[in-house]
Amino acid sequence: MMYWDGSGWVWMALMPVLWIALIGLVVWAVVRLTQHSAGRHDGMGSWLPQKETPEEILDRRFASGEIDADTYSEARKRLAAHRPRPQ
């Protein structure tokens, strides 16, 4: 004959809490893994969008047809002239 000490209710109460925690952990992991990877980490668990350099903005605008080749080359020259020189 088996004796039961009556502690089964603890497991019955604890099991839904464990499942909720497990599902929450899986959702958190999926969100973290699917976040946009272009950016930088702010040290507090969040990603900050990476800022485009002026050259990248100019390249994007030229590639999309917003500016023509003459404007592009002139802007490139101006950017190069104002770029700080390495020491």
Secondary structure, DSSP 4 states (H G I P E B T S, - for coil): -----STHHHHHHHHHHHHHHHHHHHHHHHHHHHS--SSEE-SSS-EEPPPPPHHHHHHHHHHHTSS-HHHHHHHHHHHHHHSPPP-
